[in-house]
Amino acid sequence: MISVFCDVIDNYGDAGFCLRLCRDLCNKKYQVRFFCNNLNTLKQIYTKEDQSNHLLEIKTWPSNSEDFTPTRVIIQAFSVRLPSQLNQKIKEANSLVINLDYLTAEKFAEDCHKLSSFADRIQSYFFFPGFTNKTGGLIIENNLLRLIKEEKGKETSKISLFSYENERLLKIISLLDKLDKEFDVQIFEGKTLDNFNKVFKHNLEVNKVLKNNKLTYKAIKMVNQDEYDSILLNSDLNLVRGEDSIVRAMLIGKPFLWNIYPQKDNYHITKIEALFDLMKIYCTNKQAVEKLRSITLFYNGADINIDQFDICYFWKEWKDLSKEWSNHLISLGSLTDNLIAFLKEKINLTREISH
C-alpha cells in the first residue's frame, strides 16, 4: 500500500496533481491512501469513479498519531511537512519516504532527482517531475495517450481560459481577437471569471454568453479532471494556470499560454525562463520558442512590449511547436511508471490485484 500526503496551497493544482498520481497508481493495481487537507477543493475535481474505486481511499489528514498506520511507501508531495507524531511512526515502521517535489525546468531538478535525504531523521529520496530524461517526467495515463492521438490536429474554434488574477489578460485577448477566426472562449467560474469581469468591466455569470467582435465568451462551472481534459483536448488554444493544468495542456499538444503561480521576488519569472530555455534545446523552431517566451513573460508581469507581436503569423508556428513539445514530453515515459521503477529498486513493491 502507498500513502500520499497533500497540503493544498495552489487551489486546484496541488490536489489535482496528487489525485492524478493516486488514480494512475490505482490503474496499475496499487492500493493507495490519499491524505488531503482540503477535501472541499478535492471534491470539485474528482470523479464518481474515484469515489467508487476500491483501490483508492481518500481521507483528511490524521488528527493524531492514533489515526494513522504507516504504509510501506509514504509520498510527501511538494515538500509537505508532516506532524512530528506521524514522522515518529513512519520512522518506527521504516517506511520508504519519497519527497515528490514541485515541477520545474531548472537545472537543480536534474541534479537533485533521486538524491537521498535525512530530514526529520528519516531516510527519504527526492523525486522530481520534469521535462528531461534526467527527471521523473510527467503523469501520462494510457487513456490520455489514446485521446491525444485521436485529437491532435483537429480544430474546434474554442479557447479555454483558466487564470489567476491578471490584468494583462486584456492585452492577450486583444491579440487573439486579431486572428482571422471566430472563437468561443470558455471561462471557468471562480478566480478566472472574477478576473475576466474585473479587467473587462463586465458582469458575466455562469451559463451566460457575451459576444464581442470575433470572440464569444461563455462562463462555465468548475469541472472534474476528466471533463477538464476533454475541454483542453477540444480547444484550439488553452490559457492555463498553475502546475496541473499546464502539464495537461503541454501533453495534449495544442497551443498553450501559462499563467504561472506568482511567487515572492518574481521567482516565478525564473521558472518561466527555465522552461523556455529547455524548449529551445528540444524544439526545432528556436524563433517560435522565443516568441512564446515573450508573450508568456508579458502575461506574467514581466516588462515586455508585445505591441508589435504578429499573432496571425505566429499561429501556425504555435501549433507546430506545441505538437513537437508534446511529442518530446511523451517520449520521456510516465512519471508514475518511472516512480514505480524507482520504488522497486529500493523495496519489494507488490501490487494489490483486484478480483
N, C-alpha and C positions, 0 to 999 in steps of 0.2 A: 504494500500500500504506500501511496505517496501523499504527503500533506503539502499544500500550497498556502502560504500566508500572503495576504494583500492588504496594504494600507492605502486607501483611496485618497489621492491628493489631487490628481488632474481629472476630476469629474469622471467621465466615462472611460478615459484612456487606460488608466491603471487596471481597473476592474475588467475592462474589455480584453486587454492583452491576457490577463490571467485566466479569464474564462475560456478564451480560445485555446490556451495551452492545456487547461484541465480537460476540456472537451476532446482535444486531439489525443491526449494520453489515454482517455477512455476508449476512443476509437481504436486504439492499438491494444486494447484489452487490459489496461492497468487500472486498478481501483484507486480513486482519488478523493481526498477530503479537501475541500476548498474553503479556507477560513477568510472571510472578507469582513472588514469593519464597517462597511456601508452597504447593507443589503437593499436599502431603498434604491440606490443607484443601480445595483446589480439587477434588480427586478425589472428595470426598464429595458434591459438589453438581452436577458436570457430568454430562451425559447421554452415551449412546452416540452420539447424533447429533453432539454436539460433537467427539467423538474422530474421527469419520469425515468431518467437514466439511472439504472440500479448500480452502476459503477461510480456514479458521481454523487457525493454528499456535500451539499452547500450549507455552511454553518457560519455563525458570527464568531468572533474571536472568543476563546475561553475566558470566562470571568475570573477564574482562578485555576491553579495547577491541578486541582482535583478533577476538573472537567476535561483534562487533556491527557491522552496517552500517546506518546511519540510513535511515529511510524518509522519504517526503515529509512525512508528518504524524506527530508524536510527541504522544501524550496522556499526561500525567503525572497520574495520579489521586490526589486527596486530598493535594495539596501534597507529593507524594513527592519526595525529593531523590536525584538520580542521582549516581553517582561522577563525579569530575572528568574522568576519561578519556573517559567516554561523552559528557559535556557538550561536550568539545572536539570530538569527532567530529560531534556534532549541529550545533555552530556552523559547522564547516567545510563541512558539507553544506547549510547554510542551510535546515534543516528548519523547518516551521511547528510551533511548540510550543503546545499547549493545556494550561493548568493547570485540570484539571477538579476543582472544589472539592467540599467536603462539602455535603450538603443542609442547608439551614437556612431558617427563615421570617424570620430577622432582616433588617432593612432594608438592611444593608450588602450583602446578596446582590444586590439590585436595583441598588444604587449601583455595585458593582464588576463586574457582569456585562459581559463583552466588553472590559473595560479592558486596555490593553497593559502589559507589564512588561519590565524588562531585567535580571532576576535572572540571575546567572552569565554576564552579558554576552551573553545570548541573548534576542532579542525573542520574547516569548510573550504569550498572551492568557488572561485568566481567563474561565472558563465555569462558571456556577453552575446546578446543578439548582435547582428551586424550585416555588413554589405560585402564581405570578402570571405574567402575560404579559410582565413585565419581566425574567424569568429564562429559563432554558433548558427549564423544565418537567421532566417525569419520563419514564422509559423506558416506553413503552406500545407493545407489539408488536401487530401486526394480529391475531394469533391470540388474544392476551389480550382484545382488544376483543370478539371474537366470543364467547368464553367468558363474559365479563361479561354480555353481552346475553342469553345463554341462562340464566344462573344468578341474576340479580338477582331478588329477591323470593321465591325458593324457600327453604323452611325444612327443616332436616335433623336437628335435635336433637343437633347436635355442637358442641363447642368445641375449638379448637386452643390449645395452651399452649406458648409458646417464650419463655423468660425468662433473665435473668441471676440471680445470687444475690440473693434478695429476700425478706426475712422478711414483708413486707406482703402477699405472696400469700395468706397465711392469711386475712386480713380480706377480700380480694377474693373468694375462693372462698366464704366465708360469706355474702357478699352475693348471689352467683349462686345459692346454694342456696335463697334466698328466692323465686326466680322460680317461678311455678306451672307448671313444665315439667321433665321429666327430660332430662338431657343426658349424652352420652358425651364425656368430656374426654380428648383425645389429647395425651399428654405426650412431648415429644421427649427422646431419650437425651442424655447429656452434662450440661452445667451445669443445664439445665432440670429433668431428672429428679433430679439430686443435690439441687437446692434444694427440690423438692417433698418428697422423702423427709426432708430436714432439718427443714423447717418443720412438716410433719405427723407427723413421727416414725414414718414407715413405712419399709418396705424393698421398695418396688415395683420389679420388674425388667422389662426389655424383654419384650414379648409377654405380660405378666401383667396381670390385671384386678383392680381393687379397687372394691367397691361401698360407697357411703356416702350415705345419705339419697337425694336425687334425682339425685345425680351418680355416674356410673360412670367410674372412671379407668382408662385403658389406656396403658402406656408403649410407645412405638414407636421404631423405629430412625430415624436421620437419613436424609433422603431427598434426591434430586436436586431441582433447581429446578422442573422441570415437575411432579413429584409434589407438591412443596410448594404450588405454585399451585393444584393440584387440591384439596388439603386445605383451603386457605383458601376456595376457591370453594364447597366443600361443608360449610362450618361456619357456624353462626348467629352465632358470636362468635369473634374471633381475638385472643388475647393474644399480642402480638408483641414482638420486641426489636430494637434496633439500627436501621440505616437501610434495608437492602434489604427486610426483611420488613414494616416499617411502610408503605413505599411500596406494596408489593403489596396489603396489607390495605386501605389507603385507596382505591386504584384499584378494587378489587373491589366496594367499596360495602356491605360487611357491617359491623355494629358491631365496633369495634376498641378495644383498650386497649394503650398503648405503654409498654414498659419501656425507656427510653432508656439509651444507654451512659453510665454515670456518669463525671463529669469533676471535676477539681480545683475547689475553691471553689464547688461546686454550680452550675457554669456550665451544666450540662445543664438545670437548672430554668429558666434564662433562655430556652433553646431551646424548652422546652415552652410557656412563656408566649407567646413569639413566634408559635408555631403557632396557638394558640387565639385570639390577637389577630387573626390573618388569617382564621381560620374565622368569627370573629364579623362580619367585614366581608362575606364572601361567602355566608354561610348565613342563611336566613330566621329560624330559631328561635334567637334570641340566648340565651335561658334554657337551652336544651338544650346549647348550646356551653359555657356556664358550668358546667353540671352535669358534662359530660365533662371539662372542665378540672380540676374539683375532685377527681374520683376518679383522674385521671391524675397530678396533683400528689401526691396521697396515696400512690399506688402507687410513686412515685419518690422517696419520702422526705421530702416537704415536710410542714410542721406543719399538717395539715388534718384536721379532725374529720368523719368520714363516718358516725358512729353513727346519724344520723337520715336517711341517704340512702335515698330510696324507689326502689329498683331496679325494682320492678314497674311503677310509674307511668312511669319513665324508659325502659323497654324499647322501647316503640313510638317515642318521640321519638328514641331512639338509632338505630333502624333508618332512620327518615326522614332524620335528619341525615347518616348515613353515605352514603346514596344521593345526597343533594344535593351533598355534598362530592366524591364520586366524579365526578359529572357535571361539576362545575367543573374538576377536575383534567384530565379527559379533553378538555375544551374547549380546553385550552392547547396541544394537539398534543404529539407525542412529542419527548423530548429528543434522540433520535437524528436525527430529521428536522431539528430546529432546529439541531443541531450541524453536520450536513452542509451546510445552507444557509449557515451562518457560514463554514465552510471554503471553500465555493465563492466567497464574497465576497473571500477572501484569495488563493486559488490556483486553478489549473485542475485541480480534483479529478476524476479519471476513475475509472470503475468497472472492476472486474475481472469481466468477464462470463464465466460458466461455460458450457461447451458440452457 
